[in-house]
Amino acid sequence: MALLEVKGLRRHFGGVTALDGADLTVEQGRITGLIGPNGAGKTTLFNAVTGALKPNGGAVTFVGHDVTGWRPDKLAAVGLSRTFQIARGLAQLTVIENLMLYGKHQPGEAFCAAVLRTRAVRAREEELRVRAIEVARELNLLQVGDNRAIHLSGGQKKLLELGRALMAEPKLIMLDEPAAGINPTLAHKLAEHILALKARGMTFLIIEHNMGLVAALCDHVVVLVQGKRFMEGRLADLRADHRVQEAYMGHHA
């Protein structure tokens, strides 16, 4: 079943067209890869789907509902979470506090409830703390759970990004270059965590330039070139196709 459908998505910046009618389908329970040369529009597509940018045309459908142009918080509430190329943890909060911040249904966000520290606020905060500890343990972050995010390694910050997405109880997680800037050992560990989550029914859409990681993770791969879908299929078939090779490396590839 299609969990996410992107049809004819367009986005331009002045006279520059970043998305030129992009199409994409993400099936439930699969890991879908989104690849393409630099400047193909991959991150712009992520931003347009997740509400960071308003598309100039096209449609985004998530779990059967038209969510085109929805705000990021509204999308997160219905189960669409994402991470960023550069980890965005709050530097002065601990790992556990960062995770708790992304939990759903926080009565403490209301001014009066936060000031009065009502029973509902305290109970929900404890639930979020327990869940944050579970997520930190699952991602091998519990040993640094009391460390501030600013003191984490690059790989740990990437795991924290994934953990924050998980705290929102998502149906789909969109990962923007999860292995960028981390060493191969940590990239392998990250891949293991993603595959374990997939085995439990989680769905992913992943932008990644590391083709080894794409091969290890992705059931289906979409190639984006010049802001539109170029080809899609199994990575092994796409890598062998001369048209994909030319799109990545030029005519003489």
NORKA-V898841 format. One record per backbone hydrogen bond with DSSP energy under -1.0 kcal/mol. CO is the residue of the C=O (numbers start at 1). NH is the residue of the N-H. If there is no record, write none. Layout:
CO,NH
CO,NH
This chain:
1,28
3,63
4,26
5,61
6,24
7,59
9,21
9,22
10,56
10,57
11,18
11,19
13,16
16,13
19,11
22,9
24,6
26,3
26,4
27,30
30,204
31,219
31,220
32,206
33,222
35,224
37,40
40,227
41,45
42,46
43,47
44,48
45,49
46,50
47,52
47,53
57,10
59,7
60,67
61,5
62,65
65,62
67,70
71,75
72,76
73,77
75,80
76,79
79,171
79,172
81,174
90,93
91,150
93,149
94,98
95,99
96,100
97,101
99,102
100,103
106,109
107,110
110,114
111,115
112,116
113,117
118,122
119,123
120,124
121,125
122,126
123,127
124,128
125,129
126,130
127,131
128,132
129,133
130,134
131,135
132,136
133,137
134,138
135,139
136,141
136,142
137,140
141,144
142,145
144,147
145,96
147,95
148,151
149,152
153,157
154,158
155,159
156,160
157,161
158,162
159,163
160,164
161,165
162,166
163,167
166,169
172,81
173,205
174,83
175,207
177,180
179,182
183,187
184,188
185,189
186,190
187,191
188,192
189,193
190,194
191,195
192,196
193,197
194,198
195,199
197,202
198,201
203,173
204,32
205,175
206,34
207,177
209,211
210,214
211,215
212,216
213,217
214,218
220,33
221,233
222,35
223,230
225,228
227,20
228,225
231,223
233,221
234,238
235,239
236,240
241,245
242,246
243,247
244,248
245,249
246,250
250,253
